[in-house]
Amino acid sequence: MKTAVSIPNELFDVAERLARRSRKSRSRLFSDALREYVARRSPDRITEAMDEALAEIGESNDPFVAAASRRRLEQSEW
């Protein structure tokens, strides 16, 4: 789909240089950037990424880690 958007000149210039260095079209660069932006803000994707990270790390039964985590959580404002 074609669309028109307005962006600051400085951002356009940076994007143009990045597109050339990456050997991508501007359209591809902007599509990739928007795709990443949306994915980072999608609640389902965030949960999925956290689940993947936890699966890679595995569970820790280290008492030091448990105590440090508990202290950090107690210091955090919910």
N, C-alpha and C positions, 0 to 999 in steps of 0.2 A: 504494500500500500504506500502511496506517496502522500507526504504531508509536509507542511511548511512550519518551521519553528523559528523563533527569534532567540539568539544567544549573543552574549557579549562578544565584541570583536576579538578580545584577548583570548577567550576560550576557543573561538573558532580557529585562530592562528595556531594555538597549541595543538588542537585536534588535527588540523591540517598537517602539521609537521609529524605528529604521531602516526597518522594514516600513511604518509609517505614512507617513514622509517619502517613501519610494519608491513608495508606493501599491501595495504588494504584500501578499499574505496572508502570515502567518507561515509557513505551509506552503511557499509559493513561495520565501520568503527562505531558509529552512533547506535546501530542496532545491537552490537555486542555490549556497549556501555549500558544501554537501557535494559537489556536482558539481565545483566549482572546487578544493576540497581534494583530492579523489581525482585529478583531472586533473594537478595539480601534483606529485603523488607517483607517477604512473604512469611507469615507465621508458620505455615506448614513446612516451608523449606528450612527455616531456622531450627525447628524441632528436629527435622530429619538430619540436619548437619550435626546437631548436638548428639543425637543418637549414634550417628556414625563415629563421631569422635570418642564417645564413651565406649563403643564396641572395640575400637582400636586400642584404647588405653587399658581397658579391662578394669576389674574391681581391685581396689587396694585395701588390704587389711592391715596396713602399716599404722601402728598406734600414733606415731608422730604426725603423720598426714591427717589422721582423724582428728587429733587434738588441735592442730593448726587450722584445719577447716572449720571446726566448731568455733574457735576463737574468732576467726574472720567473719563468720556468719553472725556471731553475737555483736560484732562491731558494725555490721551493715545496717543501714536504715531500710526498713521494709515499708 
